[in-house]
Amino acid sequence: MKRILTNKEYRFIKELKELMTKYNAVISTDAQGKIEIVVNEDDESFDFETESTIYLGECFSDNELNELLEKNLAHIIRIKEEYKTNL
């Protein structure tokens, strides 16, 4: 089911994005599937091509991961290109 975000949800996501940019942070999960927020304390931004910024641990099976990758690959590439052009 798809729906439009409420204003409150949209503001939350927008503010979260701004905080993640400000603190150079990424959201991932550990091996047990618990959510982690990782902050890069260096002044350099994450290199999305060389660093694994999303770690899913064992919370998904290989088949589920392949399905997610197939469904989202074009979106991931578009985000990566937008990130490069905004540098």
N, CA, C and O atoms as a GROMACS GRO file, in nm:
protein
  348
    1MET      N    1   0.084  -0.118   0.000
    1MET     CA    2   0.000   0.000   0.000
    1MET      C    3   0.089   0.125   0.000
    1MET      O    4   0.184   0.134   0.078
    2LYS      N    5   0.057   0.217  -0.085
    2LYS     CA    6   0.132   0.342  -0.091
    2LYS      C    7   0.041   0.454  -0.042
    2LYS      O    8  -0.081   0.449  -0.058
    3ARG      N    9   0.103   0.554   0.017
    3ARG     CA   10   0.027   0.670   0.061
    3ARG      C   11   0.119   0.790   0.064
    3ARG      O   12   0.241   0.776   0.060
    4ILE      N   13   0.061   0.906   0.072
    4ILE     CA   14   0.138   1.029   0.081
    4ILE      C   15   0.171   1.054   0.228
    4ILE      O   16   0.087   1.031   0.315
    5LEU      N   17   0.292   1.102   0.254
    5LEU     CA   18   0.332   1.132   0.391
    5LEU      C   19   0.252   1.249   0.446
    5LEU      O   20   0.215   1.341   0.372
    6THR      N   21   0.226   1.246   0.575
    6THR     CA   22   0.165   1.361   0.639
    6THR      C   23   0.271   1.471   0.650
    6THR      O   24   0.390   1.444   0.633
    7ASN      N   25   0.228   1.592   0.678
    7ASN     CA   26   0.324   1.702   0.695
    7ASN      C   27   0.421   1.671   0.808
    7ASN      O   28   0.540   1.700   0.797
    8LYS      N   29   0.371   1.613   0.917
    8LYS     CA   30   0.455   1.580   1.032
    8LYS      C   31   0.560   1.476   0.992
    8LYS      O   32   0.677   1.490   1.028
    9GLU      N   33   0.519   1.372   0.920
    9GLU     CA   34   0.613   1.269   0.875
    9GLU      C   35   0.717   1.328   0.780
    9GLU      O   36   0.836   1.297   0.790
   10TYR      N   37   0.672   1.411   0.689
   10TYR     CA   38   0.764   1.473   0.593
   10TYR      C   39   0.867   1.560   0.665
   10TYR      O   40   0.986   1.552   0.635
   11ARG      N   41   0.822   1.642   0.759
   11ARG     CA   42   0.915   1.727   0.834
   11ARG      C   43   1.015   1.642   0.912
   11ARG      O   44   1.133   1.676   0.918
   12PHE      N   45   0.968   1.531   0.972
   12PHE     CA   46   1.057   1.442   1.046
   12PHE      C   47   1.167   1.387   0.954
   12PHE      O   48   1.285   1.392   0.989
   13ILE      N   49   1.127   1.337   0.838
   13ILE     CA   50   1.225   1.280   0.746
   13ILE      C   51   1.321   1.387   0.696
   13ILE      O   52   1.441   1.363   0.685
   14LYS      N   53   1.268   1.504   0.665
   14LYS     CA   54   1.354   1.615   0.618
   14LYS      C   55   1.454   1.655   0.727
   14LYS      O   56   1.572   1.675   0.697
   15GLU      N   57   1.409   1.666   0.852
   15GLU     CA   58   1.499   1.702   0.962
   15GLU      C   59   1.600   1.592   0.988
   15GLU      O   60   1.716   1.620   1.018
   16LEU      N   61   1.557   1.465   0.978
   16LEU     CA   62   1.650   1.354   0.995
   16LEU      C   63   1.759   1.359   0.888
   16LEU      O   64   1.877   1.340   0.919
   17LYS      N   65   1.720   1.384   0.764
   17LYS     CA   66   1.818   1.396   0.656
   17LYS      C   67   1.918   1.508   0.684
   17LYS      O   68   2.038   1.491   0.664
   18GLU      N   69   1.868   1.621   0.730
   18GLU     CA   70   1.957   1.734   0.762
   18GLU      C   71   2.053   1.700   0.875
   18GLU      O   72   2.171   1.735   0.869
   19LEU      N   73   2.003   1.630   0.978
   19LEU     CA   74   2.091   1.589   1.088
   19LEU      C   75   2.195   1.488   1.042
   19LEU      O   76   2.311   1.495   1.082
   20MET      N   77   2.153   1.394   0.956
   20MET     CA   78   2.248   1.295   0.906
   20MET      C   79   2.357   1.362   0.823
   20MET      O   80   2.474   1.324   0.830
   21THR      N   81   2.320   1.463   0.746
   21THR     CA   82   2.419   1.537   0.668
   21THR      C   83   2.510   1.616   0.761
   21THR      O   84   2.632   1.615   0.744
   22LYS      N   85   2.451   1.684   0.859
   22LYS     CA   86   2.530   1.765   0.953
   22LYS      C   87   2.631   1.682   1.029
   22LYS      O   88   2.746   1.723   1.045
   23TYR      N   89   2.590   1.563   1.076
   23TYR     CA   90   2.678   1.479   1.156
   23TYR      C   91   2.748   1.370   1.076
   23TYR      O   92   2.816   1.284   1.132
   24ASN      N   93   2.731   1.372   0.942
   24ASN     CA   94   2.795   1.275   0.855
   24ASN      C   95   2.763   1.133   0.902
   24ASN      O   96   2.853   1.052   0.923
   25ALA      N   97   2.635   1.105   0.917
   25ALA     CA   98   2.590   0.978   0.974
   25ALA      C   99   2.517   0.893   0.871
   25ALA      O  100   2.461   0.944   0.774
   26VAL      N  101   2.518   0.763   0.894
   26VAL     CA  102   2.439   0.668   0.815
   26VAL      C  103   2.364   0.577   0.910
   26VAL      O  104   2.405   0.557   1.024
   27ILE      N  105   2.254   0.522   0.862
   27ILE     CA  106   2.175   0.428   0.941
   27ILE      C  107   2.198   0.289   0.884
   27ILE      O  108   2.192   0.270   0.763
   28SER      N  109   2.224   0.193   0.972
   28SER     CA  110   2.244   0.055   0.929
   28SER      C  111   2.189  -0.038   1.037
   28SER      O  112   2.132   0.008   1.136
   29THR      N  113   2.206  -0.167   1.017
   29THR     CA  114   2.169  -0.263   1.120
   29THR      C  115   2.290  -0.348   1.152
   29THR      O  116   2.379  -0.367   1.069
   30ASP      N  117   2.295  -0.400   1.274
   30ASP     CA  118   2.404  -0.490   1.311
   30ASP      C  119   2.367  -0.632   1.270
   30ASP      O  120   2.263  -0.654   1.207
   31ALA      N  121   2.451  -0.728   1.304
   31ALA     CA  122   2.430  -0.867   1.264
   31ALA      C  123   2.300  -0.925   1.319
   31ALA      O  124   2.245  -1.019   1.262
   32GLN      N  125   2.251  -0.871   1.429
   32GLN     CA  126   2.126  -0.919   1.488
   32GLN      C  127   2.004  -0.845   1.434
   32GLN      O  128   1.891  -0.874   1.474
   33GLY      N  129   2.026  -0.751   1.345
   33GLY     CA  130   1.915  -0.676   1.288
   33GLY      C  131   1.876  -0.553   1.367
   33GLY      O  132   1.776  -0.489   1.334
   34LYS      N  133   1.952  -0.518   1.470
   34LYS     CA  134   1.924  -0.398   1.548
   34LYS      C  135   1.974  -0.276   1.472
   34LYS      O  136   2.082  -0.278   1.413
   35ILE      N  137   1.896  -0.170   1.475
   35ILE     CA  138   1.931  -0.048   1.403
   35ILE      C  139   2.046   0.023   1.473
   35ILE      O  140   2.048   0.038   1.595
   36GLU      N  141   2.143   0.068   1.392
   36GLU     CA  142   2.257   0.145   1.441
   36GLU      C  143   2.266   0.275   1.363
   36GLU      O  144   2.234   0.279   1.244
   37ILE      N  145   2.308   0.380   1.428
   37ILE     CA  146   2.340   0.504   1.360
   37ILE      C  147   2.490   0.524   1.374
   37ILE      O  148   2.542   0.535   1.485
   38VAL      N  149   2.559   0.528   1.260
   38VAL     CA  150   2.705   0.538   1.259
   38VAL      C  151   2.743   0.680   1.219
   38VAL      O  152   2.696   0.731   1.117
   39VAL      N  153   2.829   0.743   1.299
   39VAL     CA  154   2.874   0.879   1.271
   39VAL      C  155   3.020   0.874   1.230
   39VAL      O  156   3.104   0.818   1.301
   40ASN      N  157   3.050   0.933   1.115
   40ASN     CA  158   3.187   0.943   1.066
   40ASN      C  159   3.247   1.068   1.129
   40ASN      O  160   3.208   1.179   1.094
   41GLU      N  161   3.342   1.053   1.220
   41GLU     CA  162   3.397   1.167   1.293
   41GLU      C  163   3.502   1.244   1.214
   41GLU      O  164   3.540   1.354   1.253
   42ASP      N  165   3.548   1.188   1.102
   42ASP     CA  166   3.640   1.262   1.016
   42ASP      C  167   3.562   1.372   0.946
   42ASP      O  168   3.439   1.367   0.938
   43ASP      N  169   3.633   1.470   0.895
   43ASP     CA  170   3.567   1.577   0.820
   43ASP      C  171   3.527   1.532   0.680
   43ASP      O  172   3.448   1.598   0.613
   44GLU      N  173   3.582   1.420   0.636
   44GLU     CA  174   3.553   1.371   0.502
   44GLU      C  175   3.418   1.301   0.500
   44GLU      O  176   3.380   1.236   0.598
   45SER      N  177   3.347   1.314   0.390
   45SER     CA  178   3.218   1.246   0.377
   45SER      C  179   3.243   1.100   0.340
   45SER      O  180   3.353   1.063   0.298
   46PHE      N  181   3.140   1.018   0.356
   46PHE     CA  182   3.151   0.876   0.322
   46PHE      C  183   3.171   0.860   0.173
   46PHE      O  184   3.110   0.931   0.093
   47ASP      N  185   3.257   0.768   0.134
   47ASP     CA  186   3.274   0.731  -0.006
   47ASP      C  187   3.183   0.612  -0.030
   47ASP      O  188   3.215   0.499   0.009
   48PHE      N  189   3.070   0.635  -0.095
   48PHE     CA  190   2.970   0.531  -0.112
   48PHE      C  191   3.018   0.415  -0.198
   48PHE      O  192   2.962   0.306  -0.191
   49GLU      N  193   3.122   0.437  -0.280
   49GLU     CA  194   3.172   0.329  -0.364
   49GLU      C  195   3.266   0.237  -0.290
   49GLU      O  196   3.274   0.119  -0.324
   50THR      N  197   3.337   0.285  -0.189
   50THR     CA  198   3.436   0.201  -0.121
   50THR      C  199   3.392   0.158   0.018
   50THR      O  200   3.445   0.060   0.071
   51GLU      N  201   3.297   0.228   0.078
   51GLU     CA  202   3.254   0.192   0.212
   51GLU      C  203   3.116   0.128   0.209
   51GLU      O  204   3.030   0.169   0.132
   52SER      N  205   3.097   0.029   0.291
   52SER     CA  206   2.966  -0.032   0.304
   52SER      C  207   2.887   0.050   0.405
   52SER      O  208   2.907   0.038   0.526
   53THR      N  209   2.797   0.134   0.356
   53THR     CA  210   2.724   0.222   0.446
   53THR      C  211   2.593   0.161   0.494
   53THR      O  212   2.532   0.211   0.588
   54ILE      N  213   2.550   0.054   0.429
   54ILE     CA  214   2.429  -0.015   0.473
   54ILE      C  215   2.465  -0.160   0.498
   54ILE      O  216   2.505  -0.231   0.406
   55TYR      N  217   2.452  -0.204   0.622
   55TYR     CA  218   2.483  -0.341   0.658
   55TYR      C  219   2.357  -0.402   0.716
   55TYR      O  220   2.305  -0.354   0.817
   56LEU      N  221   2.306  -0.507   0.653
   56LEU     CA  222   2.178  -0.564   0.694
   56LEU      C  223   2.190  -0.683   0.787
   56LEU      O  224   2.089  -0.733   0.836
   57GLY      N  225   2.310  -0.730   0.811
   57GLY     CA  226   2.327  -0.842   0.903
   57GLY      C  227   2.252  -0.965   0.856
   57GLY      O  228   2.245  -0.993   0.736
   58GLU      N  229   2.197  -1.039   0.949
   58GLU     CA  230   2.127  -1.163   0.916
   58GLU      C  231   1.975  -1.147   0.921
   58GLU      O  232   1.903  -1.246   0.931
   59CYS      N  233   1.927  -1.025   0.914
   59CYS     CA  234   1.783  -1.004   0.927
   59CYS      C  235   1.709  -1.031   0.796
   59CYS      O  236   1.586  -1.033   0.796
   60PHE      N  237   1.779  -1.053   0.683
   60PHE     CA  238   1.718  -1.086   0.556
   60PHE      C  239   1.786  -1.210   0.499
   60PHE      O  240   1.905  -1.230   0.519
   61SER      N  241   1.709  -1.293   0.428
   61SER     CA  242   1.768  -1.408   0.360
   61SER      C  243   1.832  -1.361   0.230
   61SER      O  244   1.808  -1.248   0.186
   62ASP      N  245   1.914  -1.447   0.169
   62ASP     CA  246   1.977  -1.411   0.042
   62ASP      C  247   1.873  -1.381  -0.065
   62ASP      O  248   1.889  -1.287  -0.144
   63ASN      N  249   1.766  -1.461  -0.069
   63ASN     CA  250   1.660  -1.437  -0.168
   63ASN      C  251   1.595  -1.301  -0.148
   63ASN      O  252   1.570  -1.229  -0.244
   64GLU      N  253   1.567  -1.266  -0.023
   64GLU     CA  254   1.506  -1.136   0.007
   64GLU      C  255   1.600  -1.023  -0.032
   64GLU      O  256   1.555  -0.922  -0.088
   65LEU      N  257   1.728  -1.039  -0.004
   65LEU     CA  258   1.826  -0.936  -0.040
   65LEU      C  259   1.834  -0.918  -0.192
   65LEU      O  260   1.842  -0.806  -0.242
   66ASN      N  261   1.832  -1.030  -0.265
   66ASN     CA  262   1.837  -1.021  -0.412
   66ASN      C  263   1.713  -0.952  -0.467
   66ASN      O  264   1.723  -0.872  -0.559
   67GLU      N  265   1.596  -0.983  -0.411
   67GLU     CA  266   1.472  -0.917  -0.454
   67GLU      C  267   1.479  -0.767  -0.426
   67GLU      O  268   1.442  -0.686  -0.510
   68LEU      N  269   1.526  -0.731  -0.305
   68LEU     CA  270   1.539  -0.590  -0.271
   68LEU      C  271   1.635  -0.519  -0.366
   68LEU      O  272   1.608  -0.408  -0.411
   69LEU      N  273   1.747  -0.584  -0.395
   69LEU     CA  274   1.846  -0.524  -0.484
   69LEU      C  275   1.789  -0.503  -0.623
   69LEU      O  276   1.806  -0.396  -0.682
   70GLU      N  277   1.721  -0.605  -0.676
   70GLU     CA  278   1.662  -0.593  -0.810
   70GLU      C  279   1.559  -0.481  -0.816
   70GLU      O  280   1.554  -0.406  -0.913
   71LYS      N  281   1.478  -0.469  -0.712
   71LYS     CA  282   1.372  -0.367  -0.710
   71LYS      C  283   1.428  -0.227  -0.694
   71LYS      O  284   1.369  -0.130  -0.742
   72ASN      N  285   1.542  -0.214  -0.628
   72ASN     CA  286   1.592  -0.082  -0.591
   72ASN      C  287   1.720  -0.040  -0.661
   72ASN      O  288   1.770   0.070  -0.634
   73LEU      N  289   1.775  -0.122  -0.748
   73LEU     CA  290   1.904  -0.090  -0.810
   73LEU      C  291   1.899   0.042  -0.887
   73LEU      O  292   1.989   0.125  -0.874
   74ALA      N  293   1.795   0.062  -0.967
   74ALA     CA  294   1.786   0.187  -1.043
   74ALA      C  295   1.777   0.307  -0.949
   74ALA      O  296   1.838   0.411  -0.976
   75HIS      N  297   1.704   0.294  -0.841
   75HIS     CA  298   1.691   0.402  -0.744
   75HIS      C  299   1.826   0.430  -0.677
   75HIS      O  300   1.862   0.546  -0.657
   76ILE      N  301   1.899   0.326  -0.643
   76ILE     CA  302   2.030   0.341  -0.579
   76ILE      C  303   2.126   0.413  -0.673
   76ILE      O  304   2.199   0.503  -0.630
   77ILE      N  305   2.126   0.375  -0.800
   77ILE     CA  306   2.214   0.439  -0.898
   77ILE      C  307   2.178   0.586  -0.913
   77ILE      O  308   2.267   0.671  -0.921
   78ARG      N  309   2.048   0.618  -0.918
   78ARG     CA  310   2.005   0.757  -0.931
   78ARG      C  311   2.050   0.840  -0.811
   78ARG      O  312   2.097   0.952  -0.828
   79ILE      N  313   2.036   0.786  -0.690
   79ILE     CA  314   2.079   0.857  -0.570
   79ILE      C  315   2.230   0.880  -0.574
   79ILE      O  316   2.278   0.989  -0.540
   80LYS      N  317   2.305   0.779  -0.614
   80LYS     CA  318   2.450   0.790  -0.622
   80LYS      C  319   2.491   0.901  -0.719
   80LYS      O  320   2.581   0.980  -0.689
   81GLU      N  321   2.426   0.906  -0.836
   81GLU     CA  322   2.458   1.009  -0.934
   81GLU      C  323   2.420   1.148  -0.882
   81GLU      O  324   2.495   1.244  -0.904
   82GLU      N  325   2.306   1.160  -0.815
   82GLU     CA  326   2.267   1.288  -0.757
   82GLU      C  327   2.366   1.332  -0.650
   82GLU      O  328   2.400   1.450  -0.641
   83TYR      N  329   2.414   1.236  -0.571
   83TYR     CA  330   2.512   1.266  -0.466
   83TYR      C  331   2.640   1.320  -0.529
   83TYR      O  332   2.697   1.418  -0.480
   84LYS      N  333   2.685   1.256  -0.637
   84LYS     CA  334   2.808   1.300  -0.703
   84LYS      C  335   2.794   1.440  -0.762
   84LYS      O  336   2.887   1.520  -0.753
   85THR      N  337   2.679   1.471  -0.821
   85THR     CA  338   2.661   1.602  -0.882
   85THR      C  339   2.644   1.712  -0.778
   85THR      O  340   2.666   1.829  -0.809
   86ASN      N  341   2.605   1.677  -0.656
   86ASN     CA  342   2.585   1.777  -0.552
   86ASN      C  343   2.712   1.807  -0.473
   86ASN      O  344   2.711   1.893  -0.385
   87LEU      N  345   2.821   1.737  -0.503
   87LEU     CA  346   2.946   1.761  -0.430
   87LEU      C  347   3.012   1.888  -0.472
   87LEU      O  348   3.118   1.923  -0.420
   0.00000   0.00000   0.00000
